[in-house]
Amino acid sequence: MPKIFAVIGLGTFGSAVALELAKRGYEVFACDRDPDKIEELGSELANAVELDATDEKSLQDAGLDEVDTALVSFGDSIADSLLVTMLLKGLGVKEVVVKVADERHARLVKRIGADRVIFPERDMAIRLVENILSPDIFDFIELSEEYSLVEIAARKKMLGRKLAELHLRKRFGVNVIAIRSKVPVVNKKGVPDIEEKINIAPGAEDEIREGDTLVILGRDQDIERVKKL
Amino acid sequence: MNDNPRQERFKELLEKAEFYILNQKYSEAVKILKQAVAMNEESPHANYLYALALEGSNEQEKAKQHFRRVLELDPEHTEAKNHLDRLIGH
């Protein structure tokens, strides 16, 4: 049985989540107390619902007690975010994900039963800083205090060599979980072009070629050593 | 550019660069295209190939610069627009 979702709060983040879920074919209740937002999204979302989520009866009448996962995405009111989280858990919603504004908000909302908190502005800021400071870091995701997932440009010394020959796990303790390649093509107009292709879980015999970026998982200090190659 | 030997040389450089690009030798293509663009800065195709080779070499900032240049010279250049969008992130 496919999952049913609710997104409460249709600001930039909430509406993007609701639209993406709908695009992927899921049933999503997109809720906001602002009728203008409901009207704006109504043409793209089958279940755009105007309601006051701080009212328990409104949540029940809208059928939100039947959803599997609800995202609480309020930009401005921590108090409303806490109340709605509590109401949703009280109604029996299995998973309540809460977008938080700061650490204090995160602590409070976890205490009252949120299953997951997300901090998109902070997480994106960290990723952006990594990219700005190191232009050869294409992306960076902090997995824990010690471990990160990093996409870096293949070093000159790696080019033309097979993954197995680099001994990255043995030498540095990191795992290459994907290789993103820039593959040359001639497009329909006869113009040279480049297509990006990603090789997930690359094999030992896969060769590193010019333009490749490697997605590496490892300890931060080990990734630093790979960057210096 | 109006002298034949110079035009021929320019054409040769572009052909060589395309060969390198299609064989994923982007840094070799960059070296050749630097010369080609110096010979004819107003050529959208030379600037496009140069931007493509730079992107292939993971020199994203320079690639963006040259894709922008292509669009200054030819605002309808679809490939340059697509690559610039992808590099900027949209």
Contacts between the chains, C-beta under 8 A, distances in Angstrom:
chain1	res1	chain2	res2	distance
A	135	B	60	7.1
A	135	B	61	7.0
A	136	B	58	6.9
A	153	B	58	4.3
A	154	B	58	8.0
A	182	B	24	7.6
A	182	B	26	7.5
A	182	B	55	7.0
A	182	B	56	4.9
A	183	B	24	7.3
A	184	B	21	5.4
A	184	B	22	4.8
A	184	B	23	7.3
A	184	B	24	5.6
A	184	B	56	7.4
A	186	B	22	7.1
A	187	B	79	7.1
A	191	B	48	7.9
A	191	B	79	5.9
A	192	B	18	5.4
A	192	B	21	5.2
A	192	B	22	6.1
A	192	B	49	6.7
A	192	B	52	6.5
A	193	B	52	7.2
A	193	B	79	5.9
A	194	B	21	7.9
A	194	B	52	5.9
A	194	B	55	6.3
A	194	B	56	5.8
A	194	B	83	7.7
A	209	B	24	5.5
A	210	B	24	5.5
A	210	B	25	6.5
A	210	B	26	5.0
A	210	B	27	6.3
A	210	B	56	6.5
A	210	B	57	6.7
A	211	B	24	6.7
A	211	B	26	5.5
A	211	B	55	7.8
A	211	B	56	4.3
A	211	B	57	6.5
A	211	B	58	6.2
A	213	B	58	7.0
